[in-house]
Amino acid sequence: MDYDVIIIGAGPGGIFAANEFLGSGKKVAVFEAGNELSKRKCPIDGEKVKSCIKCKVCSIMSGFGGAGAFSDGKYNITNDFGGSLYEHIGKTTALQLMEYVDRINLENGGEGTKLYSTEGTQFHKICLQNKLHLLDAKVRHLGTDINYRVLENLYKKLKEQVDFFFNTPVTEVKKTENGYEIIADKVYTCKYCIISVGRIGSKWMQKTCKSLNIPTLSNRVDIGVRVELSAEIFEHLTNELYESKIVYKTEKFEDSVRTFCMNPHGIVVNENTNGIITVNGHSFEGQDKKTKNTNFALLVSKHFSEPFKNSNEYGESIARLSNMLGGGVLVQRFGDLIRGRRSTQKRIDENLVIPTLNATPGDLSLVLPKRILDGIIEMIYALDNVAKGTANDETLLYGVEVKFYNMEVETDENLETRHKGLYVAGDGSGVTHSLSHASASGVYAARRILQQLNG
Ligand SMILES: Cc1cc2nc3c(=O)[nH]c(=O)nc-3n(C[C@H](O)[C@H](O)[C@H](O)COP(=O)(O)OP(=O)(O)OC[C@H]3O[C@@H](n4cnc5c(N)ncnc54)[C@H](O)[C@@H]3O)c2cc1C
């Protein structure tokens, strides 16, 4: 065997799995389709390259640190959202592992960052009084800059004991009598394998499950918009909680609309998933990089089962429509949306809220299905009751934001597939969809393997 363990993917799932093997004396390798951290550069510079040029391997989504590398670094410690890891390993273990991941982040450069909590907050009551439900969580906000530093420090330690293969996508995983063959630039063999390929690896994961005859379950897709408004409007919430996950049940259709990924004083960014441009957001910990705006997503979940199963394809089609109309992401003032007119460049230029992303002014009602859009508008009015000004004409809506979820890979309670020694972790497993859950799942899979290796 070339290695005891091969990990596919160097996102948080893969990194935290690799970290568990430090000092164990085991031979471990990590294969990553993208670049090492210092070489991850998105070509958009705002001058020569203004928008996404659809690189073969996206530096924002791929490379050491995975999709989380340039993210806001919000590590939510909760079983209420971010994945269903607890359904496999139990609520207590899941929370303990998320706390453990938090400690590692602190030891590697994250010390001094703030941990926010919803415990005992008055906003539970205020939300309930306005038909909104605030979910419970503790959240460590590293910020994009500190998150990057933590990754740099983790890489420095890991590369001493772990072999990293960057720009080396794994094309196939084959089962052998004693382990696995990992097909990349050449064939590598290992006894145990952890697949942690994230959302960007969803199609590859599906193909791999098919070739290894591992069953998968269809998953949901979340579709919506990113809201950007003056930071003052949400300051009472963001100062205390940083990120508030609020759920609203619409009166018209009883659909759930939820806030997601709140970025106080942050920026709105493009996201490229397999060539489709959607919107996202993040914020920085450093004062000098803070903007005057806060952004967050409003999302509605859709889950298809029969006869159409591919929820992600539905989300992709809607995102493609916005890409077709706007060449990428569209932006619209809330005032224009409710008046049934498109936003123009002139209206955006004259708007009181200055956009932090250069998006194409347009009309989101031509892109989003009516039911989803109605739900989002209802929620904006509901949020206006707890954060007055949310429903101002000047509030900007960027579309579309799509959260793709991987098909859930069938595993046992230990995240081991039906093939002994083959584990899945992170967002690629369909079990997690956040930094903390993905990291915790990596730790869990690695510990199981260590137990087996140490017999
Ligand atoms: C802009 C942005 C902001 C975000 N902000 C937050 C946040 O604040 N808080 C939060 O909890 N979550 C956030 N997320 C989500 C979070 O980043 C993910 O949940 C997390 O990164 C998942 O970790 P992972 O290791 O499972 O997968 P990923 O981070 O996606 O890493 C998977 C890695 O596997 C590699 N890979 C894929 N296929 C192959 C292959 N065949 N061979 C080799 N390598 C392969 C990829 O290149 C990638 O580097 C954000 C995501 C984005 C895009």
PDBQT file of the ligand as one rigid body, heavy atoms in Angstrom, charges set to zero:
ROOT
HETATM    1  C1  LIG A 501     -18.582  32.142  -0.412  1.00  0.00    +0.000 C 
HETATM    2  C2  LIG A 501     -18.932  31.102   0.619  1.00  0.00    +0.000 A 
HETATM    3  C3  LIG A 501     -19.128  31.474   1.930  1.00  0.00    +0.000 A 
HETATM    4  C4  LIG A 501     -19.426  30.525   2.900  1.00  0.00    +0.000 A 
HETATM    5  N1  LIG A 501     -19.537  30.916   4.194  1.00  0.00    +0.000 NA
HETATM    6  C5  LIG A 501     -19.758  30.006   5.154  1.00  0.00    +0.000 A 
HETATM    7  C6  LIG A 501     -19.787  30.371   6.515  1.00  0.00    +0.000 A 
HETATM    8  O1  LIG A 501     -19.539  31.514   6.889  1.00  0.00    +0.000 OA
HETATM    9  N2  LIG A 501     -20.087  29.418   7.434  1.00  0.00    +0.000 N 
HETATM   10  C7  LIG A 501     -20.325  28.119   7.090  1.00  0.00    +0.000 A 
HETATM   11  O2  LIG A 501     -20.588  27.306   7.983  1.00  0.00    +0.000 OA
HETATM   12  N3  LIG A 501     -20.256  27.738   5.810  1.00  0.00    +0.000 NA
HETATM   13  C8  LIG A 501     -19.974  28.634   4.833  1.00  0.00    +0.000 A 
HETATM   14  N4  LIG A 501     -19.894  28.234   3.533  1.00  0.00    +0.000 N 
HETATM   15  C9  LIG A 501     -20.034  26.797   3.237  1.00  0.00    +0.000 C 
HETATM   16  C10 LIG A 501     -18.737  26.083   3.601  1.00  0.00    +0.000 C 
HETATM   17  O3  LIG A 501     -17.656  26.695   2.947  1.00  0.00    +0.000 OA
HETATM   18  C11 LIG A 501     -18.839  24.608   3.259  1.00  0.00    +0.000 C 
HETATM   19  O4  LIG A 501     -19.930  24.058   3.961  1.00  0.00    +0.000 OA
HETATM   20  C12 LIG A 501     -17.560  23.858   3.618  1.00  0.00    +0.000 C 
HETATM   21  O5  LIG A 501     -16.455  24.413   2.972  1.00  0.00    +0.000 OA
HETATM   22  C13 LIG A 501     -17.676  22.377   3.286  1.00  0.00    +0.000 C 
HETATM   23  O6  LIG A 501     -16.460  21.751   3.523  1.00  0.00    +0.000 OA
HETATM   24  P1  LIG A 501     -16.050  20.419   2.733  1.00  0.00    +0.000 P 
HETATM   25  O7  LIG A 501     -14.687  20.065   3.171  1.00  0.00    +0.000 OA
HETATM   26  O8  LIG A 501     -17.111  19.432   2.869  1.00  0.00    +0.000 OA
HETATM   27  O9  LIG A 501     -16.060  20.826   1.183  1.00  0.00    +0.000 OA
HETATM   28  P2  LIG A 501     -15.317  21.959   0.384  1.00  0.00    +0.000 P 
HETATM   29  O10 LIG A 501     -14.932  23.069   1.280  1.00  0.00    +0.000 OA
HETATM   30  O11 LIG A 501     -16.174  22.250  -0.783  1.00  0.00    +0.000 OA
HETATM   31  O12 LIG A 501     -13.959  21.262  -0.103  1.00  0.00    +0.000 OA
HETATM   32  C14 LIG A 501     -13.967  20.195  -1.003  1.00  0.00    +0.000 C 
HETATM   33  C15 LIG A 501     -12.618  20.176  -1.739  1.00  0.00    +0.000 C 
HETATM   34  O13 LIG A 501     -12.563  18.980  -2.494  1.00  0.00    +0.000 OA
HETATM   35  C16 LIG A 501     -11.927  19.251  -3.741  1.00  0.00    +0.000 C 
HETATM   36  N5  LIG A 501     -12.359  18.244  -4.707  1.00  0.00    +0.000 N 
HETATM   37  C17 LIG A 501     -13.585  18.084  -5.249  1.00  0.00    +0.000 A 
HETATM   38  N6  LIG A 501     -13.587  17.025  -6.083  1.00  0.00    +0.000 NA
HETATM   39  C18 LIG A 501     -12.326  16.517  -6.080  1.00  0.00    +0.000 A 
HETATM   40  C19 LIG A 501     -11.703  15.412  -6.742  1.00  0.00    +0.000 A 
HETATM   41  N7  LIG A 501     -12.372  14.616  -7.578  1.00  0.00    +0.000 N 
HETATM   42  N8  LIG A 501     -10.388  15.196  -6.514  1.00  0.00    +0.000 NA
HETATM   43  C20 LIG A 501      -9.681  15.984  -5.672  1.00  0.00    +0.000 A 
HETATM   44  N9  LIG A 501     -10.227  17.045  -5.023  1.00  0.00    +0.000 NA
HETATM   45  C21 LIG A 501     -11.537  17.297  -5.214  1.00  0.00    +0.000 A 
HETATM   46  C22 LIG A 501     -12.405  20.637  -4.095  1.00  0.00    +0.000 C 
HETATM   47  O14 LIG A 501     -11.498  21.250  -5.005  1.00  0.00    +0.000 OA
HETATM   48  C23 LIG A 501     -12.458  21.333  -2.730  1.00  0.00    +0.000 C 
HETATM   49  O15 LIG A 501     -11.262  22.032  -2.459  1.00  0.00    +0.000 OA
HETATM   50  C24 LIG A 501     -19.578  29.166   2.538  1.00  0.00    +0.000 A 
HETATM   51  C25 LIG A 501     -19.400  28.781   1.204  1.00  0.00    +0.000 A 
HETATM   52  C26 LIG A 501     -19.079  29.722   0.246  1.00  0.00    +0.000 A 
HETATM   53  C27 LIG A 501     -18.863  29.286  -1.176  1.00  0.00    +0.000 C 
ENDROOT
TORSDOF 0
